[in-house]
Amino acid sequence: MRTPPLTRRDFLASASAAAAAFACTRPSRSAEATPWPLYAFGNAFKDKELATLDDNCRLLKDLGYAGIELHHNPAALPKALETLDRHGLKLSGVYATPKVEDAPPADWDGWIRLLKGRDTRIELGLTSKTFKPSDPAADGKGVAWLKAVSDLCADSGPVVSVYPHAGFWTERCEDGVRLAKAAARKNVGTHFNLVHWQWVQPAKPAGQVLAEARSHLFAVTVNGLKGPAEKRQAIRPLDDSDLDLAAFLAEVKRVGFAGPAGLQCYGVQEPPAEHLKRSMEAWRKLTAGL
C-alpha cells in the first residue's frame, strides 16, 4: 500500500507531537514546556560536530534540546542516526550547500533513503558563482533542485527546506517562499533565519516576512545578536542579545508558526556546555509567556 504523502500539516504536527513526547520523558522539566521544540545547530560544537557526537547528544539531551542539525555527510549518516536514536534525539536537519547551476546529484538517493519516516529537513542553501543573490534568472534551476530532492524524499519524509544565508543565491526567506510556491510540492518549504535576515539588511520587518512565509514555513532559527543593527552583528547565546528576542518570538507566535525552532551557534566562542545551557535557560524564559 502506498504511504500517504507527508504534508506540511503532518510535518508540523509530527514535530509538535515529538516535542510533547520528549517532554514526557523529562518529568522534572515538564512545567517548562515551550511552544516550539528547540534543536541546536551542529556548529555549536565547532569542528567536533561528529567527532564527539555521542558526548554532544548526551549534553543536548540533558539540557532539554529536541535534536541537532548536522552538515551533509552521507558516509557519517548511518552512525549518526544510530547515536541520535540511542539518545532519544531527532536529526532535525541535514544542511547542504550545492551550486544552483549544477545538476541535482543522482547519488543522493542512498542517504536520503536512510531518512524515510523521519521528519528531518534537507536544508538547501543554494549557492552560485554565476548568479547574484536572489537573482530570479536562476529560479528554473533552483526549482529543478527542489523538485529533484522532493522526488527522492517521496511520500514518507524527509522534507526539503530552502535555507536562507547571506551571500548565497538563496539569501532571503523571500527567495525560499518564491521557490516553494513555484515548486508547488507539499514537502517543499523554507526557513526563516534570524541572523541572515538581519545580515542582508532587511527591506521588510520580520513580522511581515514571517506572515508572508507562513504557508511554506518549515523552521525558524534564532540566536542572540550583538552590536549595532546597521552592522554585521555577532551571533551570541540567547541571553546576550541587543535585538529584542521576546518581541521577535511574539511575532513568530502571532503568525501561527507551530515549530520547530533551531539555535544558530556559528562563531560562539564559549564552551558548548556553557553557551548551550545559557541559551536553553534563556529560551525557557523568552517563551514562558507564549
C-alpha positions in Angstrom: 0.0 0.0 0.0 1.3 3.5 -0.9 2.1 5.6 2.1 0.0 8.9 2.1 2.1 12.0 1.3 3.7 13.8 4.3 2.0 17.2 4.1 3.2 20.4 5.7 0.5 19.9 8.3 1.6 16.4 9.0 5.2 17.6 9.3 4.4 20.3 11.9 2.0 18.1 13.8 4.7 15.4 14.0 7.2 18.0 15.3 4.7 19.1 18.0 3.9 15.5 19.0 7.6 14.8 19.2 8.1 17.8 21.5 5.2 16.6 23.7 6.6 13.1 23.9 10.1 14.4 24.6 8.7 16.5 27.5 7.0 13.4 28.9 10.4 11.7 29.2 11.7 14.5 31.3 9.1 15.0 34.1 11.4 17.4 36.1 11.1 19.9 33.2 7.5 19.3 32.1 6.4 22.5 33.6 8.8 24.4 31.4 7.4 23.3 28.1 7.9 25.8 25.3 5.6 26.4 22.3 8.3 25.1 19.8 10.8 22.3 20.1 14.3 23.8 20.1 17.1 22.0 18.4 20.8 23.0 18.2 23.0 23.5 15.1 25.9 21.2 14.9 28.2 24.2 14.7 27.6 24.6 18.5 30.4 22.1 18.7 32.6 23.7 16.1 34.7 21.1 14.2 33.7 18.4 16.7 30.1 18.1 15.4 30.6 14.5 14.5 33.9 13.6 16.3 32.3 13.8 19.7 28.7 13.2 18.6 27.9 10.8 21.5 29.0 13.3 24.1 27.3 16.1 22.2 24.0 14.2 22.2 24.4 13.4 25.9 24.8 17.2 26.6 21.9 18.2 24.4 19.5 15.6 25.9 20.5 16.7 29.5 19.8 20.3 28.7 16.5 19.7 27.1 17.2 20.2 23.4 15.0 18.2 20.9 17.7 17.4 18.4 20.5 18.6 16.2 21.1 19.8 12.7 24.2 18.2 11.0 26.2 19.1 7.9 25.7 16.9 4.8 28.0 13.9 5.3 26.5 10.7 3.8 29.3 8.5 5.0 28.7 9.5 8.6 24.9 9.4 8.5 24.2 5.8 9.5 26.3 6.0 12.7 24.9 9.5 13.4 21.3 8.2 13.2 22.1 5.3 15.5 23.7 7.7 18.0 20.8 10.1 17.9 18.2 7.3 18.2 20.0 5.9 21.2 19.9 9.2 23.0 16.3 9.9 22.0 17.2 12.9 19.9 16.0 13.9 16.5 18.0 14.6 13.4 16.4 17.9 12.8 18.1 18.8 9.6 20.8 17.9 7.1 22.5 21.1 5.8 23.9 21.1 2.2 25.2 24.0 0.1 25.2 22.9 -3.6 25.6 25.3 -6.5 22.3 26.1 -8.2 23.9 25.9 -11.7 25.0 22.3 -11.1 22.7 19.4 -12.0 21.0 17.8 -9.0 23.0 14.7 -8.0 21.8 11.3 -8.8 23.7 9.7 -5.9 21.7 11.4 -3.1 19.1 8.6 -3.2 21.1 6.3 -0.9 21.4 8.6 2.1 18.0 10.1 1.7 16.5 6.6 1.9 18.0 6.3 5.4 15.8 9.2 6.5 12.5 7.6 5.4 9.8 8.0 8.1 11.7 10.9 9.8 10.5 14.5 9.6 14.1 15.6 9.1 14.6 18.6 6.8 17.0 18.5 4.0 18.2 22.1 4.2 19.4 23.5 0.8 21.4 26.7 1.0 21.8 27.1 -2.8 25.0 29.0 -3.8 26.2 30.3 -7.1 29.3 31.6 -8.9 27.1 32.7 -11.8 24.0 34.3 -10.3 23.9 37.1 -7.8 21.9 36.6 -4.6 18.2 36.4 -5.1 18.5 36.7 -8.9 15.3 35.3 -10.3 17.1 34.3 -13.5 18.2 31.1 -11.7 14.7 30.2 -10.5 14.3 27.5 -13.0 17.5 25.8 -11.9 16.5 26.3 -8.2 13.1 24.8 -8.7 14.7 21.8 -10.5 16.9 21.2 -7.4 13.9 21.3 -5.1 11.8 19.0 -7.2 14.6 16.5 -7.7 15.2 16.3 -3.9 11.5 16.3 -3.3 11.1 13.3 -5.6 13.8 11.4 -3.6 12.0 12.2 -0.4 8.8 10.9 -1.9 5.8 10.2 0.4 7.1 9.4 3.8 9.7 12.1 4.7 12.1 13.7 5.0 11.1 17.1 3.6 13.0 19.8 1.7 13.5 23.3 3.0 15.3 26.3 1.4 18.0 27.7 3.8 18.4 31.5 3.5 22.1 32.5 4.0 23.6 36.0 3.4 25.7 35.9 0.2 24.1 32.7 -1.1 21.9 32.7 -4.2 19.1 31.9 -1.7 19.9 34.6 0.8 16.5 35.7 1.9 13.4 34.0 3.3 11.5 35.6 0.4 13.6 33.6 -2.0 12.6 30.4 -0.3 8.9 31.3 -0.4 9.1 32.2 -4.1 10.8 28.9 -4.9 8.5 26.8 -2.7 5.5 28.4 -4.5 7.0 27.6 -7.9 7.8 24.0 -6.9 4.3 23.5 -5.6 5.2 20.4 -3.6 3.7 19.6 -0.2 7.1 18.5 1.1 9.0 21.7 0.0 9.2 24.8 2.2 11.6 27.4 3.6 13.3 28.6 6.7 13.2 32.0 8.4 16.8 32.5 9.5 17.0 35.4 12.0 20.7 36.2 11.7 20.8 36.1 7.9 17.6 38.1 7.8 19.4 40.8 9.8 22.7 40.5 7.9 21.2 41.2 4.5 19.8 44.5 5.8 16.1 43.5 5.6 13.7 45.5 3.4 10.7 44.3 5.4 10.2 43.8 9.2 10.5 40.3 10.5 6.8 40.0 11.3 5.8 40.8 7.7 8.3 38.3 6.2 7.0 35.6 8.6 3.4 36.3 7.8 4.1 36.1 4.0 6.1 32.9 4.5 3.6 31.2 6.9 2.1 28.7 4.4 5.6 27.5 3.5 7.5 27.9 6.8 9.2 24.7 7.9 11.6 26.1 10.5 12.6 29.3 12.3 16.2 29.8 13.5 17.2 32.0 16.4 20.2 33.4 18.2 21.3 36.4 20.1 22.6 39.3 18.1 25.2 41.7 19.5 26.2 45.1 18.1 24.7 47.9 16.1 21.8 46.9 13.9 23.3 48.5 10.8 26.5 46.3 11.0 27.1 42.6 10.7 26.1 41.7 14.3 27.9 38.9 16.1 26.0 35.7 16.8 25.6 35.2 20.6 23.8 32.9 23.0 20.1 33.8 23.6 20.8 35.6 26.9 23.2 38.1 25.2 21.3 40.0 22.6 20.8 43.6 21.5 17.9 42.5 19.3 14.7 42.1 21.2 14.2 38.4 21.0 11.0 38.4 23.1 9.4 40.7 20.5 10.6 38.6 17.6 9.3 35.4 19.2 5.9 37.1 19.8 5.8 37.8 16.0 6.6 34.1 15.4 3.8 33.1 17.6 1.4 35.7 16.1 1.7 34.2 12.6 0.8 30.8 14.0 4.1 29.0 13.4 4.0 25.6 15.0 7.7 24.7 15.1 10.4 23.6 15.2 13.0 26.3 16.1 16.7 26.0 15.7 19.6 27.6 17.7 22.3 29.1 15.5 25.7 28.9 17.2 28.2 29.8 14.5 31.2 31.7 15.9 30.1 31.5 19.6 33.4 31.1 21.5 32.3 29.8 24.9 32.5 26.1 25.6 29.3 24.2 24.3 28.3 23.1 27.8 28.3 26.8 28.8 26.6 28.6 25.9 24.1 25.8 25.2 23.0 25.9 28.9 22.7 29.7 28.8 20.6 29.6 25.6 18.2 26.9 26.9 17.7 28.8 30.1 17.0 32.0 28.2 14.8 30.1 25.7 12.5 28.9 28.5 12.2 32.4 29.9 11.6 34.0 26.5 8.9 31.5 25.6 7.3 31.2 29.1 4.6 33.8 28.2 3.8 32.3 24.8 
